[in-house]
């Protein structure tokens, strides 16, 4: 499981690869 904060949006509960706010190219 992922215990840190997402470095894309700063919220905990998901990693950057799963971040719904991440811009995809």
Secondary structure by P-SEA (a helix, b strand, c coil): ccccccccccccccccccccccccc
